[in-house]
Each structure stands twice: as C-alpha cells, then as structure tokens.
C-alpha cells in the first residue's frame, strides 16, 4: 500500500470484548477455517508498519503465541480503555494510528488506504461511513419520540478509523469513554472526515452475522 514515506502507520486491533451480545468470545470464531481475530490482524499488518492486538487479559499469553505478527496486550473493562491499552504499546514514533474492531473481518486493504490517505492529506481523523437508509428516531428514557433527524445528514460508521497519532493520543489522555475513537477526537476539537465505507465491512454482532460471514467466505 503506498503511504507517504515519512509516515509510520500502526494499527490497534480491538478484540478485548467478552461477547456479551454474541454469547461467547466472537473474535475467536472461525470464518472459512481462519479465526476472525487472525483475519483482521493480517489485513491490518499489511496496511502499515505494525499492529497491536488487544485481547481479554486471560488470553494474552495464548494469543502472543497465536498472533506472531502483532504485539498482544491486555484490554480494559470498556472499549476506550482497551484502545488506550493498545495505544500504550504503539511506538512513540508512529505518525498515524488506525483503530479497527476485530469483529469486522472483511475490511479491505483499500479501505485502510483510503482512511490513511485522508489523514496524510491533512485530516485529524478519517472514518468510513455508509448512508443511513432507515428513518431514525431520537427517543427519551420513556421511549417517546423526541425528534426525527434528516437521514441525509447521517452515516453509519465503521472501522478502520485512522488518526494523526498526536491527536489520538491527546484525545485518549483523559478517562472518557465513547463508542468509537472519532467521538473522542471530535471532543478535543479534531477535524474528522467521512470516507465511503464498504457494504461487506459488516460487524459480527449476533450469531446470524457469523452465519452470513461463513456463507460469504464459502461462496467467494
């Protein structure tokens, strides 16, 4: 992948979840004979200089043996804590840091290139997004509708997300939590742009998502 020669790109692959919604540690499920975590780590490794994979603390020793292409560290109790643990293992000379969820095993090398290039071109962060096709309602605690945002202004966000390393480290300097890293960068005033996401870059969240992923590999 062509990246500006002066850039040093590392990726934090987040695989620290316990799989509460899925029912088990989904990152270790196999898709076409390959574990989800290994598939995601391999694409990340090809995208830049190095990879840090964040896993549950009980799995660190095993995964260090199973994922030799990456530095493996223990995650925290939240996604943001896990990303911070991964950032702590990224070398100080990294200039761009990508963050990717291991549960999106079909993110392409081209998508990595697109978000990285956007940061090279001057953005503080770049995130893939897809147009929202459903009508979205904002509701209150009682599930009463508060408003209906214009879906033309909405995107469904994916990973990998790429950031200027200094900006991402600054965004994670506190102890705030967010559902993605772009939200933390936005909170410190960073300029985040959206690039076109990929339909097949689907997050494996429920068992039916895994069935879809297995079928996709089997028919490709």
DRENLO-853789 format. One record per residue (C-alpha): residue number from 1; x, y, z. Coordinates in pm, whole numbers, always signed. Example, Ala and Ser with C-alpha at 12.3 -4.5 7.8 and 13.67 -1.06 7.14 Angstrom:
<resi=1 east=+1230 north=-450 up=+780>
<resi=2 east=+1367 north=-106 up=+714>
//
This chain:
<resi=1 east=+0 north=+0 up=+0>
<resi=2 east=+152 north=+333 up=-99>
<resi=3 east=+181 north=+562 up=+202>
<resi=4 east=+385 north=+882 up=+221>
<resi=5 east=+739 north=+775 up=+302>
<resi=6 east=+759 north=+991 up=+612>
<resi=7 east=+454 north=+827 up=+769>
<resi=8 east=+481 north=+546 up=+1024>
<resi=9 east=+146 north=+370 up=+1046>
<resi=10 east=+40 north=+140 up=+1327>
<resi=11 east=-297 north=-24 up=+1385>
<resi=12 east=-465 north=-114 up=+1713>
<resi=13 east=-696 north=-410 up=+1658>
<resi=14 east=-953 north=-417 up=+1936>
<resi=15 east=-1052 north=-771 up=+2033>
<resi=16 east=-1095 north=-733 up=+2407>
<resi=17 east=-1467 north=-796 up=+2432>
<resi=18 east=-1629 north=-1085 up=+2615>
<resi=19 east=-1901 north=-1126 up=+2353>
<resi=20 east=-2194 north=-1039 up=+2579>
<resi=21 east=-2434 north=-974 up=+2291>
<resi=22 east=-2297 north=-1259 up=+2082>
<resi=23 east=-2300 north=-1513 up=+2364>
<resi=24 east=-1928 north=-1600 up=+2352>
<resi=25 east=-1590 north=-1451 up=+2262>
<resi=26 east=-1674 north=-1400 up=+1894>
<resi=27 east=-1326 north=-1278 up=+1800>
<resi=28 east=-1204 north=-1639 up=+1815>
<resi=29 east=-1479 north=-1781 up=+1594>
<resi=30 east=-1362 north=-1928 up=+1264>
<resi=31 east=-1460 north=-1797 up=+923>
<resi=32 east=-1356 north=-2024 up=+642>
<resi=33 east=-1100 north=-2202 up=+863>
<resi=34 east=-944 north=-1876 up=+986>
<resi=35 east=-1018 north=-1709 up=+1317>
<resi=36 east=-1186 north=-1370 up=+1295>
<resi=37 east=-907 north=-1210 up=+1503>
<resi=38 east=-638 north=-1352 up=+1274>
<resi=39 east=-811 north=-1234 up=+958>
<resi=40 east=-849 north=-880 up=+1095>
<resi=41 east=-490 north=-872 up=+1223>
<resi=42 east=-343 north=-988 up=+892>
<resi=43 east=-511 north=-711 up=+690>
<resi=44 east=-401 north=-455 up=+950>
<resi=45 east=-42 north=-583 up=+933>
<resi=46 east=-34 north=-536 up=+558>
<resi=47 east=-161 north=-179 up=+594>
<resi=48 east=+139 north=-29 up=+769>
<resi=49 east=+437 north=-69 up=+995>
<resi=50 east=+299 north=-269 up=+1286>
<resi=51 east=-3 north=-398 up=+1475>
<resi=52 east=-110 north=-412 up=+1838>
<resi=53 east=-388 north=-657 up=+1917>
<resi=54 east=-587 north=-602 up=+2237>
<resi=55 east=-743 north=-914 up=+2393>
<resi=56 east=-900 north=-1009 up=+2728>
<resi=57 east=-632 north=-1029 up=+2996>
<resi=58 east=-682 north=-1405 up=+3044>
<resi=59 east=-596 north=-1466 up=+2679>
<resi=60 east=-276 north=-1263 up=+2645>
<resi=61 east=-20 north=-1545 up=+2679>
<resi=62 east=-204 north=-1773 up=+2437>
<resi=63 east=-261 north=-1503 up=+2177>
<resi=64 east=+102 north=-1393 up=+2183>
<resi=65 east=+183 north=-1740 up=+2057>
<resi=66 east=-102 north=-1750 up=+1805>
<resi=67 east=-58 north=-1400 up=+1655>
<resi=68 east=+319 north=-1365 up=+1599>
<resi=69 east=+270 north=-1077 up=+1354>
<resi=70 east=+149 north=-846 up=+1632>
<resi=71 east=+218 north=-714 up=+1978>
<resi=72 east=-56 north=-854 up=+2203>
<resi=73 east=-170 north=-669 up=+2516>
<resi=74 east=-449 north=-696 up=+2770>
<resi=75 east=-755 north=-478 up=+2730>
<resi=76 east=-967 north=-293 up=+2983>
<resi=77 east=-1326 north=-304 up=+3101>
<resi=78 east=-1451 north=-72 up=+2823>
<resi=79 east=-1369 north=-30 up=+2456>
<resi=80 east=-1197 north=+304 up=+2519>
<resi=81 east=-985 north=+154 up=+2797>
<resi=82 east=-883 north=-125 up=+2560>
<resi=83 east=-784 north=+124 up=+2289>
<resi=84 east=-578 north=+317 up=+2545>
<resi=85 east=-402 north=-7 up=+2640>
<resi=86 east=-325 north=-66 up=+2274>
<resi=87 east=-204 north=+290 up=+2224>
<resi=88 east=+35 north=+242 up=+2512>
<resi=89 east=+210 north=-31 up=+2313>
<resi=90 east=+232 north=+172 up=+1990>
<resi=91 east=+584 north=+316 up=+1946>
<resi=92 east=+624 north=+688 up=+2009>
<resi=93 east=+748 north=+746 up=+1655>
<resi=94 east=+419 north=+636 up=+1497>
<resi=95 east=+270 north=+924 up=+1299>
<resi=96 east=-67 north=+770 up=+1208>
<resi=97 east=-265 north=+524 up=+1419>
<resi=98 east=-557 north=+323 up=+1288>
<resi=99 east=-809 north=+161 up=+1520>
<resi=100 east=-1002 north=-140 up=+1395>
<resi=101 east=-1256 north=-372 up=+1553>
<resi=102 east=-1159 north=-737 up=+1511>
<resi=103 east=-1530 north=-809 up=+1470>
<resi=104 east=-1517 north=-651 up=+1122>
<resi=105 east=-1316 north=-923 up=+946>
<resi=106 east=-1393 north=-808 up=+589>
<resi=107 east=-1240 north=-460 up=+600>
<resi=108 east=-1026 north=-435 up=+287>
<resi=109 east=-672 north=-315 up=+229>
<resi=110 east=-824 north=-48 up=+4>
<resi=111 east=-1034 north=+87 up=+292>
<resi=112 east=-723 north=+115 up=+510>
<resi=113 east=-552 north=+302 up=+228>
<resi=114 east=-844 north=+542 up=+193>
<resi=115 east=-860 north=+644 up=+560>
<resi=116 east=-482 north=+668 up=+590>
<resi=117 east=-456 north=+882 up=+277>
<resi=118 east=-719 north=+1120 up=+417>
<resi=119 east=-503 north=+1177 up=+726>
<resi=120 east=-192 north=+1220 up=+510>
<resi=121 east=-389 north=+1488 up=+323>
<resi=122 east=-449 north=+1684 up=+644>
<resi=123 east=-746 north=+1546 up=+837>
<resi=124 east=-703 north=+1476 up=+1209>
<resi=125 east=-911 north=+1165 up=+1160>
<resi=126 east=-1087 north=+972 up=+885>
<resi=127 east=-1368 north=+723 up=+930>
<resi=128 east=-1561 north=+502 up=+686>
<resi=129 east=-1935 north=+556 up=+673>
<resi=130 east=-2240 north=+431 up=+486>
<resi=131 east=-2556 north=+626 up=+411>
<resi=132 east=-2842 north=+553 up=+650>
<resi=133 east=-3140 north=+407 up=+465>
<resi=134 east=-3382 north=+370 up=+757>
<resi=135 east=-3565 north=+658 up=+921>
<resi=136 east=-3401 north=+732 up=+1258>
<resi=137 east=-3593 north=+846 up=+1567>
<resi=138 east=-3443 north=+1008 up=+1877>
<resi=139 east=-3628 north=+887 up=+2186>
<resi=140 east=-3623 north=+975 up=+2556>
<resi=141 east=-3597 north=+740 up=+2856>
<resi=142 east=-3966 north=+654 up=+2822>
<resi=143 east=-3914 north=+573 up=+2453>
<resi=144 east=-4122 north=+868 up=+2345>
<resi=145 east=-4004 north=+1021 up=+2018>
<resi=146 east=-3815 north=+1346 up=+2070>
<resi=147 east=-3714 north=+1421 up=+1711>
<resi=148 east=-3658 north=+1276 up=+1365>
<resi=149 east=-3321 north=+1378 up=+1222>
<resi=150 east=-3276 north=+1421 up=+849>
<resi=151 east=-3120 north=+1092 up=+742>
<resi=152 east=-2937 north=+1273 up=+461>
<resi=153 east=-2709 north=+1412 up=+734>
<resi=154 east=-2645 north=+1072 up=+897>
<resi=155 east=-2393 north=+798 up=+829>
<resi=156 east=-2342 north=+456 up=+987>
<resi=157 east=-1978 north=+447 up=+1093>
<resi=158 east=-1732 north=+160 up=+1050>
<resi=159 east=-1368 north=+84 up=+1124>
<resi=160 east=-1077 north=+103 up=+1047>
<resi=161 east=-1058 north=+462 up=+1160>
<resi=162 east=-729 north=+647 up=+1102>
<resi=163 east=-594 north=+936 up=+1307>
<resi=164 east=-294 north=+1162 up=+1331>
<resi=165 east=-114 north=+989 up=+1620>
<resi=166 east=-61 north=+1300 up=+1831>
<resi=167 east=-429 north=+1390 up=+1806>
<resi=168 east=-549 north=+1041 up=+1902>
<resi=169 east=-311 north=+1026 up=+2198>
<resi=170 east=-436 north=+1365 up=+2314>
<resi=171 east=-797 north=+1251 up=+2280>
<resi=172 east=-723 north=+948 up=+2498>
<resi=173 east=-525 north=+1143 up=+2757>
<resi=174 east=-829 north=+1157 up=+2986>
<resi=175 east=-1053 north=+876 up=+3100>
<resi=176 east=-1355 north=+941 up=+2878>
<resi=177 east=-1535 north=+655 up=+2708>
<resi=178 east=-1704 north=+656 up=+2369>
<resi=179 east=-1840 north=+402 up=+2125>
<resi=180 east=-1572 north=+498 up=+1874>
<resi=181 east=-1246 north=+689 up=+1877>
<resi=182 east=-1367 north=+955 up=+1639>
<resi=183 east=-1605 north=+1080 up=+1909>
<resi=184 east=-1312 north=+1138 up=+2144>
<resi=185 east=-1115 north=+1318 up=+1873>
<resi=186 east=-1419 north=+1533 up=+1796>
<resi=187 east=-1446 north=+1619 up=+2167>
<resi=188 east=-1095 north=+1772 up=+2167>
<resi=189 east=-1168 north=+1976 up=+1855>
<resi=190 east=-1020 north=+1744 up=+1596>
<resi=191 east=-1138 north=+1755 up=+1235>
<resi=192 east=-1275 north=+1416 up=+1137>
<resi=193 east=-1390 north=+1344 up=+783>
<resi=194 east=-1602 north=+1059 up=+649>
<resi=195 east=-1494 north=+845 up=+354>
<resi=196 east=-1702 north=+587 up=+173>
<resi=197 east=-1742 north=+268 up=+375>
<resi=198 east=-1789 north=-83 up=+241>
<resi=199 east=-2113 north=-283 up=+242>
<resi=200 east=-1930 north=-607 up=+325>
<resi=201 east=-1744 north=-445 up=+615>
<resi=202 east=-2016 north=-575 up=+845>
<resi=203 east=-1968 north=-603 up=+1219>
<resi=204 east=-2019 north=-953 up=+1355>
<resi=205 east=-2250 north=-877 up=+1645>
<resi=206 east=-2507 north=-1158 up=+1652>
<resi=207 east=-2491 north=-1531 up=+1560>
<resi=208 east=-2674 north=-1460 up=+1234>
<resi=209 east=-2392 north=-1222 up=+1138>
<resi=210 east=-2144 north=-1506 up=+1183>
<resi=211 east=-2359 north=-1732 up=+965>
<resi=212 east=-2354 north=-1461 up=+697>
<resi=213 east=-1974 north=-1431 up=+721>
<resi=214 east=-1919 north=-1807 up=+692>
<resi=215 east=-2151 north=-1822 up=+391>
<resi=216 east=-1974 north=-1526 up=+230>
<resi=217 east=-1634 north=-1696 up=+252>
<resi=218 east=-1775 north=-2026 up=+134>
<resi=219 east=-1919 north=-1870 up=-182>
<resi=220 east=-1632 north=-1633 up=-264>
//
